[in-house]
């Protein structure tokens, strides 16, 4: 009983108040930017590793 109230309170506080809430949009765009940055770094490191590996042969 008490746990259900806590879970419902957490859901209400974590969900955006209205669709497209400003804070929600900011967090989504920030996380997307971090994802793109990390994936670019992974691709760059992979290409550098492949070119380094290829030149040693």
N, C-alpha and C positions, 0 to 999 in steps of 0.2 A: 504494500500500500504506500508506504513512505517512499520507497524506491521509485515507484511510478511517478510520484509527484516531482521527484528530483529530475528524472529523465525528461518529463514534459517541460519542466522549467529550463533545462539545458537546451532542449530543442528550440524552445521559443526564443531564448537569448542568442543562439547561434544562427538561426535562420534570419535572412534579411527581412526587414520590416515591410518593405514593398519591393515589387519586382524591379530590378535595376537600381538597387540602392547604391548610393555613391561609394560608400566604403566597400561594398561587395565588388563593384566594378573595378575599383582601384586595386583590390587584392587579386582579382582575376587577371588583370592586365599585368600586374607586377609578377605574378607567378608565371605567366606566359612568357614574359621577357626573360626571366631567369631560365626557363626551359630552353628557349631559343639560344641564349648565350652558352649554356652548358653543352647543347648539342653541337654548336659551332666549334667549341673548343675540342670536343671529342673527334669531330671530323678533321680538324686541323692537326691534332696529334696523330691520328691514324694516317693521314697523308704524309706527314713528316716521317713517321715510322716506316711507311712503305718506301719512301724515296731513300731513306737512310739504309734500309735493308737491301734495296735494289742496287745501290751504288757499291755496296761491299762485295757483291758478286762480281 
